[in-house]
């Protein structure tokens, strides 16, 4: 099963990132964690995102498109980084996240979301054909 592992943004991550002697140990710990994911054959992709002040949002309403420049105010709803993992099940994903070093200087949160697989879409299509929802 594929999962997207989302590192939620914090006020610290929204300030931007510059390597300093203070955060070098955190960077090294995260590097070792990422190496372990690669060695275990789990990691498919990973990256950090720049603060929302560098981003834009496009809102859709029918044919209308509205662009809003960052920064965005609801920091706890933003994503600061991600991994794409291939795991056997959600329990394995949770076990790996529990091993992760804290990705932020203070309190932080990581969300795990399964990706739709073709089998999920085919199963949903079959349910509609049978009158199920």
C-alpha positions as CSV (number, residue, x, y, z in Angstrom):
1,X,0.0,0.0,0.0
2,X,1.2,3.5,-0.8
3,X,0.9,6.2,1.8
4,X,1.6,9.9,1.8
5,X,3.2,11.0,5.0
6,X,2.6,14.7,5.6
7,X,4.7,16.8,8.0
8,X,2.4,19.5,9.2
9,X,3.7,23.1,9.2
10,X,4.4,25.0,12.3
11,X,5.2,28.7,13.0
12,X,8.9,27.6,12.9
13,X,8.6,26.0,9.4
14,X,6.7,29.0,8.1
15,X,9.7,31.2,9.0
16,X,11.8,29.4,6.5
17,X,14.8,27.2,6.9
18,X,18.5,27.9,6.9
19,X,21.1,25.4,8.2
20,X,22.7,26.6,11.4
21,X,24.9,24.9,14.0
22,X,21.8,24.7,16.2
23,X,19.8,22.6,13.8
24,X,22.7,20.5,12.4
25,X,21.9,17.6,14.8
26,X,18.3,17.5,13.7
27,X,19.3,17.5,10.1
28,X,21.7,14.6,10.7
29,X,19.0,12.6,12.6
30,X,16.5,13.1,9.8
31,X,19.1,12.1,7.3
32,X,19.7,8.8,9.2
33,X,16.0,8.2,9.3
34,X,15.6,8.8,5.6
35,X,18.6,6.4,4.9
36,X,16.8,3.7,7.0
37,X,13.6,4.2,4.9
38,X,15.6,3.8,1.7
39,X,17.5,0.7,3.0
40,X,14.1,-0.8,4.0
41,X,12.8,-0.2,0.5
42,X,9.9,1.9,1.8
43,X,10.7,5.5,0.6
44,X,9.6,6.4,-2.9
45,X,9.9,10.2,-2.7
46,X,10.5,12.8,0.0
47,X,11.0,16.6,0.2
48,X,10.5,19.7,2.2
49,X,8.3,22.6,1.1
50,X,9.2,26.3,1.3
51,X,7.0,28.4,3.6
52,X,3.5,29.3,2.3
53,X,4.7,32.9,1.7
54,X,6.3,31.4,-1.5
55,X,3.1,29.7,-2.6
56,X,-0.2,30.4,-4.2
57,X,-3.6,28.9,-4.1
58,X,-6.0,28.5,-7.0
59,X,-9.7,28.3,-6.0
60,X,-12.1,26.7,-8.5
61,X,-15.8,27.6,-8.8
62,X,-17.2,26.3,-12.1
63,X,-15.2,27.9,-14.9
64,X,-13.8,30.6,-12.5
65,X,-10.3,30.5,-11.1
66,X,-9.1,32.8,-8.3
67,X,-5.4,33.0,-7.3
68,X,-4.4,33.9,-3.8
69,X,-0.9,34.6,-2.9
70,X,0.7,33.2,0.3
71,X,1.4,33.3,3.2
72,X,-1.7,31.5,4.4
73,X,-2.9,32.0,7.9
74,X,-4.0,28.6,9.2
75,X,-0.5,27.2,9.8
76,X,-1.7,24.0,11.4
77,X,-3.5,23.2,8.1
78,X,-0.4,23.6,6.0
79,X,2.1,21.0,4.9
80,X,5.8,21.6,5.5
81,X,7.1,18.4,3.9
82,X,6.2,14.9,2.7
83,X,7.3,11.4,2.1
84,X,5.7,8.9,-0.3
85,X,6.1,5.4,1.1
86,X,5.3,1.9,0.0
87,X,4.4,-0.2,3.1
88,X,2.5,-3.4,3.7
89,X,-0.2,-1.8,5.8
90,X,-1.1,1.3,7.9
91,X,0.4,-0.3,11.0
92,X,3.8,-0.4,9.3
93,X,3.5,3.2,8.3
94,X,2.6,4.2,11.9
95,X,5.5,2.2,13.3
96,X,7.9,4.1,10.9
97,X,6.5,7.5,11.8
98,X,6.9,6.7,15.5
99,X,10.7,6.2,14.8
100,X,10.9,9.5,13.0
101,X,12.9,12.3,14.8
102,X,10.7,15.3,15.6
103,X,10.7,17.2,12.3
104,X,10.3,20.6,14.0
105,X,12.1,22.4,16.9
106,X,8.9,22.3,19.0
107,X,5.7,20.3,19.0
108,X,4.8,18.9,15.6
109,X,2.4,16.5,13.9
110,X,2.7,14.0,11.0
111,X,-0.3,12.8,9.1
112,X,-0.5,9.5,7.2
113,X,-2.9,9.2,4.3
114,X,-3.3,6.1,2.0
115,X,-3.3,6.8,-1.7
116,X,-6.1,5.4,-3.9
117,X,-5.0,2.3,-5.7
118,X,-6.5,1.1,-8.9
119,X,-8.2,-1.8,-7.0
120,X,-10.0,0.9,-4.8
121,X,-11.3,2.6,-7.8
122,X,-12.4,-0.6,-9.5
123,X,-14.2,-1.7,-6.3
124,X,-16.0,1.6,-6.1
125,X,-17.1,1.3,-9.7
126,X,-18.4,-2.2,-9.1
127,X,-20.4,-1.0,-6.0
128,X,-22.1,1.6,-8.1
129,X,-23.1,-1.0,-10.8
130,X,-24.7,-3.1,-8.0
131,X,-26.7,-0.1,-6.6
132,X,-24.4,0.2,-3.5
133,X,-22.8,3.4,-2.3
